[in-house]
Amino acid sequence: MDEIRETSEHLARALGEAVIRIWGRLPHDVQHSLFEQAATSQAQDIRAQLAILLHDKHPRTYASIQANAMLEPDSLGG
């Protein structure tokens, strides 16, 4: 039984990693559905962590995060 469980967990992890790789190319309704399914199947505190992970994989939100992370010159002109 442990071998079947390990195989199932390995396949689920491989599928999850594939979804993460193509997250930004999925239609919004599919993203929403996948997110809700994942978030409701786990403890409540996973929602924020999952949102951060997936936002990093979405081209629009990733570009926004990168733009906001750019350092601004300090008040001394540096």
QUIBELPE-V551048 format. One record per pair of residues at least 24 apart in sequence whose ideal C-beta (glycine too) atoms are under 7 Angstrom apart, sorted by the first residue. I is the first residue (numbers start at 1). J is the second residue. Records with the same first field share a line. If there is no record, write none. Layout:
I = J, J
This chain:
20 = 57
23 = 54, 57, 58
24 = 57, 58, 59
